[in-house]
Amino acid sequence: MSFHVQYIETKELRDFGFKDQITRSGLSIPSNIAEGIERQSIKEQIQFLYIAKASLAELMTQAMIGKDIGYLDSNFVEALLVKSERIAVMIAGLIKSI
């Protein structure tokens, strides 16, 4: 999943606070995965992967709220949630493998 899709889906949105929050959480996921993988200690690697997983949960929550208040298209949100669940499983697997 491309984590920049929030930019595309929110480009016309005038609620800049919501737009900023959802794009930040989406970008935080791959950023924390990358930072964690580069850390020296296993403890730090796992910590950053958990942060990435938490950001993913935040993104999913924001997407559901965005759908409920009419900011985001239902089809987009449903696809995002399905992909996010798969990514959560992959991050959990990566944590387990470390």
C-alpha positions, 0 to 999 in steps of 0.5 A: 500500500502506498502511504501517500494516498491520503494526500490524493484523497484529501487534496480538496479537503478544507479541514486542514487539521484533519488533513494534516493528522491523517497524512502524518499518521500515514507517513509515520508508518513507513518512516518508523519501520525504516528507522527501526530497521536501522537501529542497532539494538533489537529492543530499539528495532522492535520499539519502532515497529510497535510505533509503526503499528500504533500509527497504523491503528491511528490511520485506520481510526482517522479513516473511519472517522473521515468516512463517518463525517463525510470527508472520505469516500466509503470505498476508499476507506474500506480498501484502506482498512483491508490493506491496513489489516494486512500491513498490521499482520506483516508488521507483527510478523516482522516483530516476531521474526526479530 
